[in-house]
Amino acid sequence: MRTVSSYGVELRKQNIPIRQTLDIYRSAVSCLIEIYAQIWDELAVIKEPKKRFNTAEH
């Protein structure tokens, strides 16, 4: 499984607790990556991206 991560952020207001939000986001993504790594062999055989996404989601 190839893992690719990319996102951009533009801060317009300085009073937004963005660091806390990003920590929660990163923690959630890390948890999902661990789960998907465990079942990747099952997901990899699904060639249609949308179907693979839906299967992974459930």
C-alpha positions as semicolon CSV with decimal commas, in nm:
position;residue;x (nm);y (nm);z (nm)
1;M;0,000;0,000;0,000
2;R;0,137;0,339;-0,094
3;T;0,056;0,613;0,155
4;V;0,033;0,969;0,027
5;S;-0,059;1,265;0,241
6;S;-0,095;1,626;0,140
7;Y;-0,300;1,922;0,252
8;G;-0,276;2,299;0,262
9;V;-0,397;2,547;0,521
10;E;-0,450;2,920;0,502
11;L;-0,506;3,095;0,834
12;R;-0,715;3,411;0,817
13;K;-0,800;3,457;1,184
14;Q;-0,534;3,421;1,447
15;N;-0,769;3,319;1,730
16;I;-0,865;2,982;1,577
17;P;-0,738;2,684;1,783
18;I;-0,588;2,526;1,471
19;R;-0,309;2,334;1,642
20;Q;-0,557;2,136;1,853
21;T;-0,772;2,068;1,546
22;L;-0,471;1,946;1,347
23;D;-0,363;1,718;1,633
24;I;-0,707;1,556;1,636
25;Y;-0,705;1,523;1,256
26;R;-0,358;1,367;1,250
27;S;-0,451;1,123;1,525
28;A;-0,761;1,013;1,335
29;V;-0,567;0,968;1,010
30;S;-0,299;0,764;1,188
31;C;-0,566;0,536;1,333
32;L;-0,724;0,483;0,989
33;I;-0,388;0,411;0,827
34;E;-0,320;0,136;1,081
35;I;-0,659;-0,023;1,014
36;Y;-0,627;0,000;0,634
37;A;-0,276;-0,145;0,648
38;Q;-0,418;-0,453;0,823
39;I;-0,687;-0,513;0,559
40;W;-0,508;-0,377;0,252
41;D;-0,475;-0,718;0,084
42;E;-0,854;-0,748;0,086
43;L;-0,903;-0,394;-0,046
44;A;-0,631;-0,417;-0,313
45;V;-0,823;-0,679;-0,512
46;I;-1,108;-0,429;-0,566
47;K;-1,004;-0,248;-0,884
48;E;-1,280;0,014;-0,899
49;P;-1,168;0,306;-0,675
50;K;-1,518;0,411;-0,568
51;K;-1,615;0,056;-0,471
52;R;-1,285;0,010;-0,283
53;F;-1,346;0,338;-0,099
54;N;-1,700;0,234;-0,004
55;T;-1,581;-0,108;0,111
56;A;-1,307;0,047;0,324
57;E;-1,554;0,291;0,474
58;H;-1,780;0,010;0,596
